[in-house]
Amino acid sequence: MKDLVMINIELLMMLENFFADDKLKLANLINSYMEFKKQKEQNQIFPFNKYLFQEARKKGYELKKTRWFDEVYQNLITLDKQGIK
């Protein structure tokens, strides 16, 4: 059976600019991931999404909170002030 690589679509969307700017190339990442898995037995269970995220961080990606996060956080603060849980 061939190796399968599952990709989280949300992660791809977060890294959209890195792919568009050629900072990351999906085909290269998949190939390097396959080589990474062959290096050590413990690497066999390392998920591709985590590998992709690590490679993006090496290229300067920073995980930033989204506007959605701020909205939810503010709603939680409001509910807490009102004593609603």
Secondary structure per residue as TSV (DSSP state, phi and psi in degrees):
chain	resnum	aa	ss	phi	psi
A	1	M	-	360.0	138.5
A	2	K	-	-74.8	154.0
A	3	D	-	-68.3	138.1
A	4	L	-	-108.9	144.2
A	5	V	-	-121.7	118.3
A	6	M	-	-96.8	138.3
A	7	I	-	-123.3	130.0
A	8	N	-	-78.2	119.8
A	9	I	H	-63.7	-33.5
A	10	E	H	-62.7	-40.8
A	11	L	H	-64.5	-41.7
A	12	L	H	-61.7	-38.8
A	13	M	H	-67.3	-38.1
A	14	M	H	-63.9	-31.8
A	15	L	T	-98.1	12.3
A	16	E	H	-50.6	-46.3
A	17	N	H	-65.6	-33.4
A	18	F	H	-68.4	-36.1
A	19	F	H	-71.8	-41.9
A	20	A	H	-64.3	-35.4
A	21	D	T	-87.4	5.9
A	22	D	T	61.1	23.2
A	23	K	S	-73.4	-29.6
A	24	L	-	-128.7	140.5
A	25	K	-	-125.6	119.2
A	26	L	H	-58.2	-44.0
A	27	A	H	-60.5	-42.8
A	28	N	H	-64.8	-40.0
A	29	L	H	-65.1	-41.2
A	30	I	H	-64.0	-43.9
A	31	N	H	-63.3	-43.7
A	32	S	H	-68.7	-31.8
A	33	Y	H	-64.8	-42.4
A	34	M	H	-62.4	-39.5
A	35	E	H	-67.6	-40.9
A	36	F	H	-57.4	-43.5
A	37	K	H	-64.0	-29.5
A	38	K	H	-78.2	-18.9
A	39	Q	H	-66.8	-40.3
A	40	K	-	-142.6	149.7
A	41	E	G	-60.7	-38.6
A	42	Q	G	-66.8	-21.3
A	43	N	G	-72.2	-15.4
A	44	Q	G	-60.2	-29.1
A	45	I	G	-101.4	3.9
A	46	F	-	-72.6	121.8
A	47	P	-	-71.3	144.8
A	48	F	H	-61.2	-39.1
A	49	N	H	-58.0	-42.0
A	50	K	H	-67.0	-40.8
A	51	Y	H	-62.1	-46.0
A	52	L	H	-58.9	-45.9
A	53	F	H	-62.8	-41.1
A	54	Q	H	-61.9	-42.6
A	55	E	H	-66.1	-37.4
A	56	A	H	-65.1	-40.4
A	57	R	H	-63.6	-35.5
A	58	K	H	-63.7	-27.4
A	59	K	T	-91.9	3.7
A	60	G	T	107.4	4.7
A	61	Y	-	-70.3	136.2
A	62	E	-	-123.8	131.3
A	63	L	-	-76.6	117.8
A	64	K	-	-116.4	151.6
A	65	K	-	-70.8	151.8
A	66	T	-	-96.6	168.0
A	67	R	H	-61.2	-38.0
A	68	W	H	-57.6	-41.8
A	69	F	H	-60.0	-45.9
A	70	D	H	-60.9	-40.8
A	71	E	H	-64.4	-46.0
A	72	V	H	-64.0	-44.1
A	73	Y	H	-60.6	-45.0
A	74	Q	H	-64.0	-38.0
A	75	N	H	-63.9	-40.3
A	76	L	H	-64.5	-39.6
A	77	I	H	-62.9	-44.8
A	78	T	H	-61.1	-46.6
A	79	L	H	-61.6	-39.5
A	80	D	H	-64.4	-41.8
A	81	K	H	-64.6	-31.7
A	82	Q	T	-83.8	-6.1
A	83	G	T	76.9	19.6
A	84	I	-	-98.8	134.5
A	85	K	-	-127.9	360.0
